[in-house]
Amino acid sequence: MPKAIVVGDPNRADQRFISYINRFFCGGALDLSPEMYDLILRGFEEEGGSWYRLFRGSVDDVVLLKKLVKAQVKKQKS
């Protein structure tokens, strides 16, 4: 029987990747609530980011996602 996906539990690859960027590049400064994941995911898609390209190694998409996470860290600090 497959494991149920809980929104607050980052089991999805996109959420794990955002969490990794937050820990590695921002020192875990961002409070990653389900709403924050959704905000970053929507921003990524609106800016033309592609998860398919990102997971195939697109540097441009990684840079875009890092930029969005860092912008949210700045916004959260102020």
SVG drawing of the C-alpha trace seen along z (x, -y; Angstrom):
<svg xmlns="http://www.w3.org/2000/svg" viewBox="-3 -45 28 47">
<polyline fill="none" stroke="black" stroke-width="0.4" points="0.0,0.0 1.5,-3.4 2.3,-5.9 -0.1,-8.8 1.3,-12.2 1.0,-14.8 1.3,-18.4 3.4,-19.4 5.8,-16.5 8.2,-17.3 8.1,-13.9 7.9,-15.4 11.2,-16.0 10.4,-19.7 9.9,-20.3 13.1,-18.3 15.1,-20.4 13.8,-23.7 14.6,-22.5 18.1,-21.5 18.7,-25.0 17.4,-26.6 19.7,-24.6 22.8,-24.7 22.7,-28.2 20.7,-30.1 21.7,-28.2 18.1,-27.1 17.0,-30.7 13.6,-30.3 10.6,-28.9 9.3,-26.3 5.6,-26.1 3.3,-24.5 2.2,-28.0 5.9,-29.0 6.5,-25.9 3.5,-26.9 4.6,-30.5 8.1,-29.5 6.7,-26.8 4.3,-29.3 7.0,-31.9 9.3,-29.3 6.7,-28.4 5.7,-32.1 9.3,-33.0 9.6,-30.2 11.3,-27.6 10.9,-23.9 11.2,-21.1 11.9,-18.7 14.9,-20.8 16.1,-21.4 16.2,-17.6 18.0,-17.1 20.7,-19.5 19.7,-22.9 21.9,-25.5 19.6,-28.3 16.7,-26.7 18.8,-26.0 20.0,-29.7 16.3,-30.8 15.2,-28.6 18.1,-29.8 17.2,-33.4 13.6,-32.8 14.5,-31.2 17.0,-33.9 14.4,-36.6 11.9,-34.9 14.6,-34.8 15.2,-38.6 11.4,-39.2 11.0,-37.1 13.8,-38.9 12.3,-42.3"/>
</svg>
